[in-house]
Amino acid sequence: MNTPDNWRKSSYSGGGDGNSCVEISDRRTRIAVRDSKAPARATLTFPTGAFTLFIEAVKTPLPTTGRTQRSPRISD
């Protein structure tokens, strides 16, 4: 896989240097995800549609509580 150029970090990156989170890079057909603490290590890739469904599921209220799961906000 070619390494995507445009990595974006989640707004939930935490304090300090803000590297305790995940980063994503989107291409037309795939989304790449990596650990911001170790960007040179393994990168996971997903079909764009599957990643979109995952994010939507995370944002959906839980049936028993009405609360949503904490979803990452990816900054540009």
MARNUMI-819293 format. One line per field, with one value per residue: x, y, z of N, C-alpha, C in turn; residue number from 1. Coordinates in pm, whole numbers. Example, Ala and Ser with C-alpha at 12.3 -4.5 7.8 and 13.67 -1.06 7.14 Angstrom:
residues 2
n.c1: 1319|1285;
n.c2: -569|-225;
n.c3: 780|708;
ca.c1: 1230|1367;
ca.c2: -450|-106;
ca.c3: 780|714;
c.c1: 1320|1290;
c.c2: -330|3;
c.c3: 780|787;
seq: 1|2;
//
This chain:
residues 76
n.c1: 85|54|179|-44|-54|-180|-242|-475|-545|-736|-966|-978|-726|-593|-406|-95|152|-32|-36|-164|-348|-546|-482|-616|-621|-760|-842|-968|-1092|-1022|-968|-718|-580|-388|-173|-105|106|295|363|512|473|247|-26|-371|-608|-920|-1209|-1371|-1655|-1707|-1570|-1709|-1963|-1892|-1819|-2066|-2214|-2087|-2169|-2439|-2714|-2708|-2921|-3037|-2977|-2994|-2782|-2499|-2214|-1883|-1751|-1481|-1369|-1250|-1002|-940;
n.c2: -118|223|489|710|1066|1279|1306|1324|1430|1318|1523|1453|1423|1465|1612|1799|1714|1618|1366|1126|952|856|877|963|903|984|838|803|544|406|416|504|420|508|482|766|788|615|648|530|264|-15|32|47|-30|45|-19|268|287|97|208|447|349|236|468|602|415|437|689|655|648|443|164|101|308|556|719|833|665|762|937|980|1301|1404|1624|1873;
n.c3: 0|-79|117|260|214|350|659|926|1254|1532|1715|1978|2088|2325|2602|2640|2409|2235|2108|2164|2027|1741|1388|1070|717|417|110|-223|-239|-8|350|569|886|1168|1457|1637|1812|1720|1430|1222|1240|1196|969|940|690|537|335|201|232|437|653|684|759|1005|1157|1159|1306|1554|1628|1667|1894|2186|2229|2486|2662|2538|2511|2320|2187|2261|2006|1778|1670|1377|1283|1030;
ca.c1: 0|124|150|-117|20|-257|-292|-547|-552|-862|-971|-967|-585|-544|-322|48|187|-148|-11|-221|-472|-533|-487|-670|-593|-859|-824|-1099|-1153|-976|-935|-606|-581|-263|-152|-23|227|390|316|588|432|138|-140|-489|-685|-1057|-1286|-1435|-1792|-1705|-1528|-1821|-2064|-1839|-1830|-2208|-2255|-2034|-2249|-2578|-2744|-2722|-3065|-3088|-2951|-3017|-2655|-2414|-2078|-1790|-1696|-1371|-1389|-1124|-981|-880;
ca.c2: 0|351|562|834|1187|1377|1249|1416|1379|1336|1633|1394|1383|1478|1728|1791|1725|1575|1250|1005|932|798|967|900|962|927|832|783|414|347|502|448|459|473|531|887|770|533|658|447|124|-67|115|-31|32|-2|41|392|259|26|302|539|277|225|599|626|328|492|807|616|626|306|139|94|428|678|792|793|629|874|921|1073|1407|1416|1762|1887;
ca.c3: 0|-74|239|234|250|426|784|1014|1390|1601|1811|2112|2098|2461|2637|2610|2267|2156|2022|2224|1954|1608|1274|950|587|325|-35|-286|-216|118|464|646|1027|1235|1593|1629|1894|1644|1291|1130|1257|1112|930|901|583|525|226|247|276|565|756|703|838|1141|1222|1183|1416|1678|1659|1691|2037|2233|2245|2623|2742|2463|2501|2209|2221|2235|1872|1751|1571|1304|1239|896;
c.c1: 89|84|75|-42|-50|-318|-359|-564|-688|-854|-966|-823|-526|-452|-177|76|77|-124|-63|-353|-446|-537|-549|-621|-691|-816|-961|-1166|-1117|-956|-823|-612|-448|-260|-60|103|335|352|391|551|315|27|-252|-559|-820|-1118|-1361|-1575|-1797|-1666|-1641|-1931|-2020|-1856|-1977|-2260|-2207|-2117|-2393|-2604|-2755|-2869|-3116|-3072|-2986|-2892|-2580|-2279|-1991|-1724|-1585|-1413|-1254|-1113|-918|-738;
c.c2: 124|423|690|955|1273|1315|1358|1351|1409|1454|1583|1351|1399|1597|1708|1808|1671|1455|1119|970|857|908|891|975|900|943|807|651|350|455|431|504|417|534|652|879|693|533|571|299|91|35|22|43|-35|54|163|367|192|120|401|474|262|356|630|540|381|612|775|594|478|280|143|223|558|762|746|750|748|851|1022|1178|1427|1559|1764|1934;
c.c3: 0|53|205|286|353|551|866|1149|1451|1697|1955|2139|2236|2480|2597|2463|2177|2068|2080|2155|1824|1504|1158|826|490|180|-95|-246|-82|223|539|787|1088|1375|1586|1714|1819|1496|1191|1139|1167|1089|889|789|571|398|280|301|412|678|787|786|984|1217|1252|1298|1550|1723|1696|1840|2070|2265|2389|2701|2671|2449|2377|2263|2192|2100|1849|1648|1505|1252|1101|904;
seq: 1|2|3|4|5|6|7|8|9|10|11|12|13|14|15|16|17|18|19|20|21|22|23|24|25|26|27|28|29|30|31|32|33|34|35|36|37|38|39|40|41|42|43|44|45|46|47|48|49|50|51|52|53|54|55|56|57|58|59|60|61|62|63|64|65|66|67|68|69|70|71|72|73|74|75|76;
//
